[in-house]
């Protein structure tokens, strides 16, 4: 009812939708689980994200991406890149293709021409000639909602029409952009893991060097352990 009343009921009162919108929250999932102090803290923590958000890429009115500050806007909400978990394109309720962390879209057909994603996945299916719904479902983590939808088609549309083809093109752009975000997050996690591993190895080497200096182990034993830790 918040969309009509301008207020959303929380556990100990209400919060106005304008306050949520200015905090980059287009949808607050399970609002009754939040207290006033929780919502105020959330809004305060998100203020820097909203204030610095400046899109470097826009895909129609569907998706905005800020590569500089690693954030994107969809469904009226602003999310950090790290919030993205996975996504899937739905046509008339059926999954056409999906992507996200640790996934690749449509067998590498992502960067083809218009309709390459959908065509690559549904080429073996009999066309119905009409599409009633096409939307992109984005699944998120560690934020104010667990999923958000980007609608491309919301009523009966012929699959040979310009409108349908334009929707396909926009969907492909959004899928591509989201997969690039997911891949960049995956790369960052991998880099952090390598750095942590390197730091751990360095700490172990220091410990064995101290044992060497104390005469507890021999030079050969230290050299062997050092090579093992460094993967040589």
Buried (B, 14 or more C-beta within 10 A) or exposed (E): EBEEEEBBBBEEEBBEBEBBEEBBBBBBBEBEEBEEEBBBEBBEEBEEBBEEBEBEEEBBEBBBBBBEBBBBBBBEBBBBBBBBBBBBBBBEEEEBBBBBBEBEBBEEBBEEEBBBBBBBBBEEEEEEEEBEBBBBBBBBEEBBBBBBEBEBBEEEBEBEEEBBBBBBBBBBBBBBBBBBBBBBBBEEEEEEEEEEEEEEBEEBBEEBBEBBEEEEBEEEEBEEBBEEBEEE
